[in-house]
């Protein structure tokens, strides 16, 4: 029954060279930390004032011609450091006090992503050889495992057939319906084929979405913090690259493109699909680049790109088993002011940071509001207005 309203917004510009590749929030100060193909920069999101800057090219971690890439960035409050992962395979610590870099490891095949557990005790690196490396916070290796596994995992279902499609009644369609095979659509052409890693809020499990070499389609696998495979998702035709585990732990969100609709789909920890909702967008002209839950699991943000392109961000909430589109943010068609990084504030659940290509930073602070008539007399039914996209319920 509640609506999401804008409480305040601010805009600042850090005016740094290059394009932001990754952005994260420093929990102790509220400042933003951004990494580009040239440097890492700490800045105030409200004013754009640069608080700290360190060159990655001068130190030799990235090439001076700007051809390098940062694939992961994490603020480590306990170490007073930032961890940077590069596509070339280097894992680098930058200490904010000493302002010194330290290379703590390197992977010859390169790195495609980095994801720290919520308690910052473990870190997952995905490599150019389609493996993931699990390390401790001190960068001691625990295990290296291939992402693509033939086994389902420890949570393999034991069944006597009840509930299976083959044993269900299919009416006039007959047995042929039970023998139909779902045509598995490969990942779309725009998919970057990079693995996505997302942790459950308690840090006990993490999910990895990756493109299967045989089918060309994405599959989600779930692992525990010992690096043991727990489950593999069912085959979902048209599954796309976004992946985010709801911090409360009950659902893993991704997106799926079907022939006549575009959906957000949800998976359970056993790999089975559990619900979805349809997006009010054209299937042929839009793509969802990423999606993120906020820290208290109440809002799901979707980052859209279109063929025009006019990038946009949508904010969705749920209630009574229905998903409501509460807010939409559009950013125009200027490619220099297109969003390149988004993140929710980990301390303030309804605070969203959007960083544009030119280092302009937009901070949106939302709040909950119930829009109702006052019901002071018999002519007033004390109605409540609920926003759902372009509709008022």
KEKE-3310 file (N, C-alpha, C; in steps of 0.2 Angstrom, whole numbers, plus 5000, padded with zeros to 4 digits):
npx = (5004:5011:5020:5034:5044:5053:5065:5076:5089:5105:5119:5135:5152:5166:5176:5187:5200:5197:5184:5172:5174:5170:5161:5160:5153:5160:5159:5162:5163:5154:5158:5161:5170:5178:5184:5194:5201:5213:5215:5211:5199:5193:5179:5167:5150:5141:5146:5156:5169:5186:5194:5204:5216:5224:5236:5234:5241:5253:5259:5261:5251:5241:5239:5246:5240:5227:5220:5217:5207:5196:5189:5183:5180:5182:5178:5187:5185:5190:5203:5207:5208:5207:5202:5207:5203:5210:5207:5218:5223:5228:5228:5225:5230:5225:5231:5223:5229:5243:5244:5249:5252:5249:5253:5244:5242:5241:5234:5237:5228:5220:5207:5189:5179:5176:5171:5166:5162:5148:5152:5165:5175:5178:5183:5178:5185:5183:5190:5199:5199:5187:5185:5183:5191:5192:5197:5204:5201:5214:5220:5224:5223:5209:5201:5201:5189:5181:5169:5159:5150:5146:5139:5124:5124:5126:5113:5105:5089:5079:5067:5052:5044:5032:5024:5032:5034:5031:5022:5011:4994:4988:4977:4968:4980:4987:5000:5010:5012:5019:5031:5037:5050:5058:5063:5079:5084:5099:5111:5108:5114:5120:5125:5138:5145:5152:5155:5143:5143:5135:5132:5122:5114:5118:5130:5133:5130:5133:5129:5133:5132:5134:5139:5135:5147:5142:5128:5127:5119:5114:5117:5113:5123:5124:5134:5142:5150:5162:5166:5159:5148:5131:5118:5111:5103:5087:5085:5083:5076:5082:5088:5096:5110:5110:5111:5107:5107:5094:5096:5089:5088:5079:5076:5083:5087:5085:5085:5074:5072:5058:5049:5038:5038:5046:5055:5057:5064:5064:5074:5075:5085:5087:5089:5077:5065:5055:5043:5039:5039:5032:5040:5036:5041:5048:5052:5061:5069:5075:5086:5091:5104:5110:5104:5099:5097:5091:5099:5090:5081:5069:5068:5070:5081:5082:5093:5091:5095:5093:5090:5091:5101:5092:5096:5089:5083:5074:5063:5057:5045:5037:5021:5008:5010:5012:5020:5026:5029:5038:5046:5054:5069:5076:5089:5092:5098:5112:5127:5139:5134:5128:5123:5135:5139:5131:5125:5118:5117:5125:5122:5112:5097:5088:5095:5102:5115:5121:5132:5139:5145:5154:5159:5150:5140:5125:5114:5101:5089:5077:5060:5047:5029:5012:4999:4984:4966:4959:4947:4937:4923:4907:4906:4919:4928:4940:4951:4965:4979:4989:5004:5008:5018:5012:5000:4987:4982)
npy = (4994:5005:5019:5024:5038:5052:5059:5067:5073:5074:5081:5078:5080:5072:5073:5066:5057:5045:5032:5027:5010:5002:5004:5008:5009:5017:5011:5017:5031:5035:5040:5038:5026:5024:5015:5017:5014:5020:5024:5024:5032:5041:5049:5063:5059:5069:5082:5079:5081:5077:5065:5056:5049:5038:5032:5019:5016:5022:5015:5003:4993:4994:4997:5012:5017:5016:5004:4994:4986:4986:4974:4972:4979:4983:4989:4987:4988:4984:4982:4994:4997:4996:4984:4979:4971:4966:4964:4959:4950:4953:4955:4968:4977:4993:5004:5015:5023:5023:5025:5017:5004:4986:4971:4957:4945:4935:4930:4920:4917:4928:4938:4938:4942:4948:4944:4948:4940:4944:4945:4948:4939:4930:4928:4927:4924:4924:4916:4917:4905:4899:4895:4896:4904:4902:4912:4916:4931:4935:4932:4918:4904:4893:4884:4879:4878:4871:4880:4875:4861:4844:4836:4838:4843:4843:4844:4835:4829:4817:4806:4798:4799:4806:4821:4823:4828:4817:4809:4817:4822:4826:4829:4832:4832:4822:4808:4814:4827:4825:4821:4831:4842:4856:4869:4875:4891:4900:4911:4929:4939:4951:4947:4948:4937:4935:4928:4929:4933:4931:4933:4925:4934:4930:4925:4911:4904:4905:4911:4907:4913:4907:4905:4891:4881:4871:4872:4885:4893:4902:4896:4893:4890:4884:4886:4881:4889:4882:4879:4869:4861:4864:4864:4865:4875:4873:4870:4885:4893:4907:4914:4928:4939:4946:4945:4943:4939:4940:4949:4944:4931:4922:4922:4921:4933:4935:4938:4935:4932:4929:4923:4932:4941:4949:4945:4946:4934:4922:4912:4898:4892:4878:4878:4878:4886:4899:4908:4924:4940:4951:4962:4979:4982:4983:4968:4967:4978:4982:4979:4971:4976:4975:4970:4974:4971:4981:4984:4980:4972:4976:4984:4982:4986:4989:4990:4997:4996:5002:5001:5014:5024:5025:5025:5018:5017:5007:5005:4993:4986:4974:4966:4957:4947:4953:4962:4979:4993:5006:5018:5027:5031:5041:5045:5052:5054:5057:5051:5053:5056:5045:5032:5022:5015:5008:5008:5002:5010:5003:5006:5015:5010:5015:5023:5027:5026:5033:5033:5042:5042:5053:5055:5061:5061:5055:5056:5048:5049:5039:5037:5030:5032:5033:5036:5044:5048:5059:5055:5062:5065:5058:5058:5055:5041:5037:5033:5024:5027:5018:5017:5009:5008:5015:5016:5019:5012)
npz = (5000:5000:4993:4984:4987:4981:4992:4993:4981:4975:4966:4959:4953:4949:4940:4933:4924:4911:4911:4923:4929:4940:4955:4972:4989:5003:5019:5031:5029:5020:5008:4990:4980:4966:4951:4937:4920:4922:4936:4954:4963:4977:4982:4986:4985:4985:4982:4973:4976:4976:4987:4988:4978:4967:4955:4944:4932:4933:4943:4936:4935:4926:4908:4901:4890:4891:4889:4898:4910:4924:4934:4946:4962:4979:4995:5010:5025:5038:5035:5031:5017:4999:4988:4972:4957:4941:4924:4918:4927:4939:4957:4968:4983:4990:5002:5012:5022:5021:5008:4998:4986:4984:4977:4978:4973:4957:4942:4929:4918:4918:4925:4927:4936:4953:4969:4985:5001:5011:5025:5023:5024:5015:4997:4980:4965:4948:4934:4918:4913:4915:4928:4946:4960:4977:4991:5007:5017:5019:5007:5006:4996:4995:4987:4970:4957:4943:4934:4926:4929:4929:4938:4948:4961:4979:4984:4976:4970:4977:4971:4968:4957:4958:4954:4943:4926:4917:4924:4926:4922:4906:4899:4883:4876:4878:4879:4872:4876:4888:4883:4876:4873:4880:4870:4871:4872:4867:4876:4874:4860:4864:4877:4888:4891:4903:4919:4933:4950:4965:4982:4996:5009:5022:5019:5018:5006:4989:4972:4955:4939:4923:4905:4897:4889:4880:4876:4875:4883:4898:4914:4931:4946:4962:4977:4992:5006:5008:4995:4989:4977:4978:4971:4955:4943:4935:4917:4909:4897:4887:4898:4905:4908:4921:4939:4955:4972:4984:4999:5010:5008:5002:4988:4972:4960:4942:4924:4910:4893:4883:4869:4867:4878:4891:4906:4924:4933:4947:4957:4968:4982:4979:4965:4958:4948:4954:4953:4944:4936:4923:4913:4908:4895:4878:4870:4860:4859:4871:4884:4900:4909:4922:4938:4955:4972:4986:5002:5012:5006:5001:4989:4972:4960:4942:4928:4913:4896:4880:4862:4857:4861:4876:4891:4907:4924:4934:4948:4958:4969:4980:4985:4993:4984:4972:4960:4959:4949:4955:4953:4940:4932:4920:4908:4897:4880:4878:4875:4883:4895:4900:4911:4920:4931:4945:4962:4977:4993:5007:5020:5021:5016:5006:4998:4983:4972:4957:4944:4931:4914:4912:4925:4933:4947:4954:4967:4974:4987:4994:5001:5010:5008:5012:5002:5004:5006:5018:5024:5032:5031:5027:5013:5009:5005:5011:5003:4997:4987:4976:4967:4952:4940:4925:4930:4942:4957)
capx = (5000:5015:5023:5041:5044:5060:5065:5081:5094:5111:5123:5142:5156:5173:5181:5193:5201:5194:5177:5172:5172:5167:5160:5157:5152:5164:5153:5163:5163:5149:5161:5161:5176:5178:5190:5194:5206:5219:5216:5206:5197:5188:5176:5161:5145:5136:5149:5161:5176:5191:5197:5210:5217:5230:5236:5235:5245:5260:5262:5262:5246:5236:5243:5245:5236:5220:5217:5216:5200:5195:5183:5181:5182:5179:5181:5189:5185:5194:5210:5208:5211:5203:5204:5206:5205:5210:5206:5224:5224:5231:5224:5229:5227:5228:5230:5221:5233:5250:5243:5253:5249:5253:5250:5244:5241:5240:5231:5239:5223:5216:5201:5183:5175:5178:5165:5168:5156:5145:5156:5172:5180:5180:5182:5178:5188:5182:5196:5198:5199:5180:5186:5183:5196:5190:5202:5202:5203:5222:5222:5226:5219:5205:5200:5199:5185:5178:5162:5154:5150:5141:5134:5119:5126:5124:5106:5101:5083:5077:5060:5049:5040:5026:5025:5036:5030:5029:5017:5005:4988:4989:4971:4968:4986:4990:5007:5015:5014:5025:5038:5039:5057:5059:5069:5083:5087:5106:5111:5107:5120:5123:5127:5145:5148:5156:5151:5141:5143:5131:5131:5117:5115:5122:5137:5134:5130:5134:5127:5137:5128:5139:5136:5137:5150:5139:5122:5127:5114:5116:5115:5115:5125:5124:5139:5142:5157:5168:5167:5155:5142:5125:5113:5111:5097:5084:5086:5078:5077:5083:5091:5101:5116:5109:5110:5107:5103:5090:5099:5085:5090:5074:5076:5089:5084:5088:5080:5073:5069:5054:5047:5033:5038:5053:5053:5061:5063:5066:5076:5076:5092:5088:5089:5071:5062:5049:5039:5042:5034:5033:5042:5032:5046:5048:5057:5066:5072:5078:5090:5093:5111:5111:5099:5102:5092:5094:5102:5085:5078:5063:5067:5074:5083:5084:5096:5089:5098:5088:5093:5090:5099:5090:5096:5084:5083:5067:5063:5051:5043:5032:5016:5003:5012:5011:5026:5024:5034:5036:5049:5058:5073:5078:5095:5093:5102:5119:5131:5144:5131:5125:5125:5140:5139:5125:5125:5114:5121:5124:5120:5105:5094:5084:5099:5104:5120:5121:5138:5138:5152:5159:5160:5144:5137:5118:5112:5094:5087:5069:5056:5040:5024:5005:4995:4977:4962:4958:4941:4934:4916:4904:4908:4926:4929:4946:4954:4972:4982:4995:5007:5011:5020:5008:4993:4986:4977)
capy = (5000:5011:5022:5026:5045:5055:5063:5072:5071:5078:5079:5081:5078:5071:5076:5061:5054:5038:5030:5022:5003:4999:5009:5005:5014:5016:5012:5021:5038:5037:5042:5033:5024:5022:5013:5017:5011:5024:5025:5023:5038:5042:5056:5064:5059:5075:5087:5077:5083:5071:5064:5052:5047:5034:5030:5012:5016:5024:5009:4998:4988:4995:5000:5019:5019:5015:4998:4990:4986:4984:4970:4971:4984:4982:4993:4983:4993:4981:4983:5001:4996:4994:4978:4980:4966:4969:4959:4956:4945:4956:4957:4973:4981:5000:5006:5022:5027:5024:5027:5012:4998:4980:4966:4951:4939:4936:4924:4920:4917:4934:4938:4941:4946:4947:4945:4947:4938:4949:4946:4950:4934:4926:4931:4923:4927:4920:4917:4917:4897:4896:4892:4901:4903:4905:4914:4920:4938:4936:4929:4912:4900:4888:4879:4881:4873:4873:4883:4871:4854:4839:4834:4843:4845:4839:4844:4831:4827:4810:4806:4791:4801:4810:4828:4823:4829:4811:4806:4821:4821:4831:4830:4830:4832:4815:4807:4818:4833:4823:4820:4837:4845:4863:4872:4880:4897:4902:4918:4934:4941:4956:4945:4949:4930:4935:4925:4934:4929:4934:4930:4926:4939:4927:4923:4904:4901:4910:4908:4909:4912:4907:4903:4884:4880:4866:4874:4893:4896:4903:4891:4896:4885:4887:4883:4884:4893:4878:4878:4863:4863:4862:4863:4868:4877:4870:4874:4891:4896:4914:4917:4933:4939:4949:4940:4945:4935:4944:4948:4940:4924:4918:4922:4924:4936:4936:4940:4930:4934:4924:4925:4938:4945:4950:4944:4945:4927:4920:4905:4896:4889:4872:4879:4878:4893:4901:4914:4929:4945:4953:4969:4983:4984:4979:4962:4968:4985:4983:4974:4973:4976:4972:4971:4974:4972:4985:4980:4977:4967:4979:4987:4979:4990:4986:4995:4995:4999:5001:5002:5021:5021:5029:5021:5020:5013:5006:5003:4988:4983:4968:4966:4953:4942:4957:4967:4986:4998:5012:5024:5026:5036:5042:5049:5055:5051:5059:5045:5055:5056:5038:5028:5016:5011:5009:5004:5004:5012:4997:5008:5018:5005:5018:5028:5024:5030:5032:5037:5043:5041:5058:5055:5065:5056:5057:5052:5048:5046:5038:5036:5027:5036:5031:5042:5042:5054:5059:5052:5067:5065:5052:5058:5053:5034:5036:5029:5024:5027:5014:5018:5003:5010:5021:5015:5021:5007)
capz = (5000:5001:4987:4985:4985:4982:4998:4990:4977:4974:4960:4960:4947:4951:4934:4933:4917:4909:4912:4929:4928:4946:4960:4978:4994:5009:5024:5037:5028:5015:5001:4984:4978:4959:4948:4930:4917:4924:4943:4958:4966:4982:4981:4990:4980:4985:4979:4968:4978:4976:4993:4988:4971:4966:4948:4943:4927:4935:4946:4931:4935:4920:4903:4900:4884:4893:4886:4903:4913:4931:4934:4953:4967:4986:5001:5015:5031:5043:5033:5029:5011:4994:4984:4965:4952:4934:4919:4916:4932:4946:4963:4971:4988:4991:5009:5012:5026:5018:5000:4994:4982:4985:4973:4983:4969:4950:4939:4922:4913:4919:4929:4924:4941:4960:4973:4992:5005:5015:5031:5020:5026:5009:4991:4974:4959:4942:4929:4911:4911:4917:4935:4951:4965:4983:4995:5013:5017:5019:5001:5006:4992:4998:4982:4963:4955:4937:4935:4923:4932:4926:4943:4950:4967:4985:4985:4971:4972:4977:4969:4965:4951:4959:4952:4937:4921:4914:4928:4926:4918:4901:4895:4876:4873:4878:4881:4868:4880:4893:4879:4873:4876:4880:4866:4876:4868:4870:4878:4868:4856:4868:4883:4888:4893:4909:4925:4938:4956:4970:4989:5000:5014:5028:5017:5018:5000:4983:4966:4949:4933:4917:4899:4896:4882:4875:4874:4874:4887:4905:4920:4938:4950:4969:4981:4999:5007:5007:4988:4987:4973:4981:4966:4948:4941:4929:4911:4908:4890:4887:4904:4904:4912:4928:4944:4962:4978:4989:5005:5015:5007:4999:4981:4967:4954:4935:4919:4905:4887:4880:4862:4867:4884:4895:4913:4930:4936:4953:4958:4975:4983:4976:4958:4954:4947:4959:4951:4939:4934:4916:4912:4903:4890:4872:4870:4854:4859:4877:4888:4907:4909:4928:4943:4962:4978:4991:5008:5017:5002:4999:4982:4966:4954:4936:4924:4906:4890:4874:4855:4854:4867:4881:4897:4912:4930:4937:4955:4959:4976:4980:4991:4991:4978:4966:4959:4958:4947:4959:4950:4934:4930:4913:4908:4890:4875:4877:4877:4888:4902:4901:4917:4919:4937:4950:4968:4983:4999:5011:5027:5020:5011:5001:4995:4977:4968:4949:4941:4923:4910:4913:4932:4937:4952:4956:4973:4976:4993:4993:5007:5010:5009:5010:4999:5006:5008:5025:5027:5037:5031:5024:5006:5008:5007:5014:4998:4996:4980:4975:4960:4948:4933:4923:4933:4949:4959)
cpx = (5004:5018:5030:5042:5051:5060:5070:5085:5099:5115:5130:5146:5163:5178:5187:5194:5198:5187:5177:5170:5169:5166:5157:5157:5157:5160:5155:5163:5157:5151:5160:5168:5175:5184:5189:5200:5213:5220:5210:5205:5192:5185:5169:5155:5141:5139:5154:5168:5180:5194:5203:5210:5224:5230:5238:5240:5252:5263:5263:5256:5241:5241:5241:5241:5228:5216:5215:5209:5201:5189:5180:5184:5178:5182:5182:5190:5190:5202:5212:5211:5205:5206:5202:5207:5205:5209:5212:5226:5227:5226:5228:5226:5230:5226:5229:5226:5240:5250:5248:5249:5253:5249:5250:5243:5240:5238:5233:5234:5218:5210:5195:5178:5178:5172:5167:5161:5154:5149:5164:5177:5182:5179:5182:5181:5186:5187:5194:5198:5192:5181:5184:5188:5193:5196:5199:5203:5210:5224:5225:5221:5216:5204:5199:5195:5182:5171:5157:5155:5144:5136:5129:5121:5124:5116:5102:5094:5082:5069:5058:5044:5035:5028:5029:5031:5027:5023:5010:5000:4989:4983:4971:4974:4989:4997:5012:5017:5019:5031:5041:5046:5057:5065:5073:5087:5094:5105:5111:5114:5124:5126:5135:5149:5153:5152:5149:5141:5139:5130:5124:5118:5119:5129:5138:5133:5131:5132:5132:5133:5134:5136:5139:5140:5146:5133:5122:5122:5117:5113:5117:5117:5126:5129:5139:5149:5163:5169:5164:5149:5136:5119:5114:5104:5094:5086:5081:5080:5077:5085:5096:5106:5115:5108:5111:5103:5100:5094:5096:5086:5085:5074:5082:5085:5088:5083:5080:5069:5065:5052:5043:5033:5045:5051:5059:5059:5066:5068:5076:5083:5093:5088:5083:5068:5056:5047:5043:5037:5037:5035:5038:5037:5045:5054:5063:5070:5076:5082:5091:5100:5113:5105:5102:5096:5096:5096:5096:5080:5071:5062:5072:5075:5085:5087:5095:5094:5093:5093:5094:5097:5097:5090:5091:5085:5076:5068:5057:5051:5038:5027:5011:5004:5011:5017:5024:5030:5033:5040:5053:5062:5076:5084:5097:5097:5109:5123:5137:5141:5126:5127:5130:5141:5134:5127:5121:5119:5120:5121:5113:5102:5090:5088:5103:5109:5121:5127:5138:5145:5157:5160:5155:5141:5130:5117:5105:5092:5079:5066:5050:5035:5017:5001:4987:4973:4961:4952:4937:4926:4913:4905:4915:4927:4935:4950:4962:4975:4988:4998:5010:5012:5016:5001:4993:4980:4973)
cpy = (5006:5013:5024:5033:5047:5060:5069:5069:5076:5076:5082:5078:5078:5073:5072:5059:5047:5038:5025:5015:5000:5005:5005:5010:5012:5017:5016:5029:5040:5039:5036:5032:5021:5020:5014:5013:5015:5024:5023:5030:5038:5049:5056:5064:5065:5081:5085:5079:5077:5071:5061:5049:5043:5031:5022:5011:5017:5018:5003:4992:4988:4998:5007:5021:5018:5009:4993:4990:4983:4980:4969:4976:4983:4986:4988:4987:4991:4982:4990:5002:4995:4989:4979:4973:4968:4963:4956:4950:4947:4957:4962:4976:4988:5002:5013:5027:5028:5026:5023:5006:4992:4975:4959:4945:4940:4930:4925:4921:4923:4933:4941:4944:4944:4949:4943:4944:4944:4951:4948:4945:4930:4930:4926:4927:4922:4921:4916:4909:4894:4892:4898:4899:4906:4906:4916:4927:4940:4933:4923:4907:4894:4882:4883:4876:4876:4875:4878:4863:4850:4837:4840:4846:4841:4839:4840:4828:4820:4809:4799:4793:4805:4817:4828:4824:4823:4808:4811:4820:4827:4832:4827:4829:4826:4814:4811:4824:4831:4822:4826:4840:4852:4865:4877:4885:4899:4909:4923:4936:4946:4954:4945:4942:4930:4932:4930:4930:4934:4930:4930:4931:4936:4924:4915:4901:4907:4907:4911:4907:4912:4904:4896:4883:4876:4869:4882:4896:4897:4898:4894:4890:4888:4883:4886:4887:4889:4876:4871:4864:4860:4860:4867:4869:4873:4874:4879:4894:4904:4917:4922:4934:4942:4944:4943:4941:4940:4943:4944:4933:4920:4917:4924:4927:4936:4938:4935:4933:4929:4927:4932:4942:4945:4950:4945:4938:4926:4913:4904:4893:4882:4872:4879:4885:4894:4908:4919:4935:4948:4960:4973:4986:4980:4974:4963:4974:4986:4977:4976:4971:4972:4973:4970:4975:4977:4981:4977:4973:4970:4982:4983:4984:4987:4992:4993:4999:4998:5003:5009:5024:5027:5025:5023:5015:5013:5003:4999:4986:4978:4969:4962:4949:4946:4962:4974:4990:5004:5019:5022:5032:5036:5046:5052:5051:5053:5054:5047:5056:5050:5035:5022:5012:5013:5005:5007:5006:5006:4999:5011:5014:5009:5023:5024:5029:5028:5036:5036:5043:5047:5060:5059:5059:5059:5052:5053:5045:5045:5037:5033:5032:5032:5036:5040:5049:5053:5056:5056:5067:5059:5052:5055:5046:5032:5031:5029:5023:5023:5015:5011:5005:5016:5020:5017:5016:5010)
cpz = (5000:4994:4989:4982:4986:4987:4996:4985:4976:4968:4961:4954:4949:4946:4934:4926:4917:4911:4918:4927:4933:4951:4966:4984:5000:5015:5030:5036:5023:5009:4996:4982:4971:4956:4940:4927:4918:4932:4947:4962:4971:4982:4985:4985:4980:4982:4973:4970:4979:4983:4993:4981:4970:4959:4948:4937:4929:4939:4942:4931:4929:4915:4902:4895:4885:4891:4892:4906:4920:4932:4941:4958:4974:4991:5007:5022:5036:5041:5031:5022:5006:4990:4977:4961:4945:4930:4917:4921:4939:4951:4967:4977:4989:4998:5009:5017:5023:5011:4996:4991:4984:4981:4977:4979:4961:4947:4931:4916:4913:4923:4926:4929:4948:4964:4981:4996:5009:5022:5029:5023:5020:5003:4985:4968:4953:4937:4922:4908:4914:4924:4940:4957:4971:4988:5002:5012:5017:5012:5001:5002:4996:4993:4976:4960:4948:4938:4932:4926:4929:4932:4945:4956:4973:4986:4979:4974:4971:4976:4967:4959:4952:4958:4946:4931:4917:4918:4929:4921:4913:4897:4888:4873:4873:4880:4878:4872:4885:4889:4876:4877:4875:4875:4870:4871:4871:4873:4873:4866:4860:4875:4883:4890:4899:4915:4929:4944:4961:4976:4992:5006:5020:5026:5017:5011:4995:4977:4960:4943:4927:4911:4898:4889:4877:4872:4872:4878:4894:4909:4926:4942:4957:4973:4988:5000:5008:5000:4986:4983:4977:4976:4960:4946:4935:4923:4910:4902:4890:4893:4902:4909:4919:4933:4951:4967:4983:4995:5010:5014:5003:4992:4977:4961:4948:4930:4914:4899:4884:4873:4862:4873:4887:4902:4918:4933:4942:4954:4966:4976:4981:4968:4954:4954:4951:4958:4946:4939:4927:4916:4907:4898:4883:4872:4865:4855:4866:4880:4895:4908:4916:4932:4950:4967:4983:4997:5012:5013:5000:4992:4978:4961:4948:4931:4917:4901:4884:4868:4853:4855:4872:4888:4903:4918:4932:4944:4956:4967:4975:4986:4989:4985:4972:4966:4956:4955:4950:4956:4944:4933:4923:4913:4901:4886:4873:4880:4883:4895:4903:4908:4916:4925:4942:4956:4973:4989:5004:5018:5026:5015:5006:4998:4989:4974:4961:4947:4934:4920:4912:4921:4936:4941:4954:4962:4974:4982:4993:5000:5005:5012:5007:5008:5000:5007:5015:5028:5033:5037:5027:5016:5004:5010:5010:5010:4999:4989:4980:4968:4958:4941:4931:4926:4940:4952:4965)
residu = (UNK:UNK:UNK:UNK:UNK:UNK:UNK:UNK:UNK:UNK:UNK:UNK:UNK:UNK:UNK:UNK:UNK:UNK:UNK:UNK:UNK:UNK:UNK:UNK:UNK:UNK:UNK:UNK:UNK:UNK:UNK:UNK:UNK:UNK:UNK:UNK:UNK:UNK:UNK:UNK:UNK:UNK:UNK:UNK:UNK:UNK:UNK:UNK:UNK:UNK:UNK:UNK:UNK:UNK:UNK:UNK:UNK:UNK:UNK:UNK:UNK:UNK:UNK:UNK:UNK:UNK:UNK:UNK:UNK:UNK:UNK:UNK:UNK:UNK:UNK:UNK:UNK:UNK:UNK:UNK:UNK:UNK:UNK:UNK:UNK:UNK:UNK:UNK:UNK:UNK:UNK:UNK:UNK:UNK:UNK:UNK:UNK:UNK:UNK:UNK:UNK:UNK:UNK:UNK:UNK:UNK:UNK:UNK:UNK:UNK:UNK:UNK:UNK:UNK:UNK:UNK:UNK:UNK:UNK:UNK:UNK:UNK:UNK:UNK:UNK:UNK:UNK:UNK:UNK:UNK:UNK:UNK:UNK:UNK:UNK:UNK:UNK:UNK:UNK:UNK:UNK:UNK:UNK:UNK:UNK:UNK:UNK:UNK:UNK:UNK:UNK:UNK:UNK:UNK:UNK:UNK:UNK:UNK:UNK:UNK:UNK:UNK:UNK:UNK:UNK:UNK:UNK:UNK:UNK:UNK:UNK:UNK:UNK:UNK:UNK:UNK:UNK:UNK:UNK:UNK:UNK:UNK:UNK:UNK:UNK:UNK:UNK:UNK:UNK:UNK:UNK:UNK:UNK:UNK:UNK:UNK:UNK:UNK:UNK:UNK:UNK:UNK:UNK:UNK:UNK:UNK:UNK:UNK:UNK:UNK:UNK:UNK:UNK:UNK:UNK:UNK:UNK:UNK:UNK:UNK:UNK:UNK:UNK:UNK:UNK:UNK:UNK:UNK:UNK:UNK:UNK:UNK:UNK:UNK:UNK:UNK:UNK:UNK:UNK:UNK:UNK:UNK:UNK:UNK:UNK:UNK:UNK:UNK:UNK:UNK:UNK:UNK:UNK:UNK:UNK:UNK:UNK:UNK:UNK:UNK:UNK:UNK:UNK:UNK:UNK:UNK:UNK:UNK:UNK:UNK:UNK:UNK:UNK:UNK:UNK:UNK:UNK:UNK:UNK:UNK:UNK:UNK:UNK:UNK:UNK:UNK:UNK:UNK:UNK:UNK:UNK:UNK:UNK:UNK:UNK:UNK:UNK:UNK:UNK:UNK:UNK:UNK:UNK:UNK:UNK:UNK:UNK:UNK:UNK:UNK:UNK:UNK:UNK:UNK:UNK:UNK:UNK:UNK:UNK:UNK:UNK:UNK:UNK:UNK:UNK:UNK:UNK:UNK:UNK:UNK:UNK:UNK:UNK:UNK:UNK:UNK:UNK:UNK:UNK:UNK:UNK:UNK:UNK:UNK:UNK:UNK:UNK:UNK:UNK:UNK:UNK:UNK:UNK:UNK:UNK:UNK:UNK:UNK:UNK:UNK:UNK:UNK:UNK:UNK:UNK:UNK:UNK:UNK:UNK:UNK:UNK:UNK:UNK:UNK:UNK:UNK:UNK:UNK:UNK:UNK:UNK:UNK:UNK:UNK:UNK:UNK:UNK:UNK:UNK:UNK:UNK:UNK:UNK)
# end
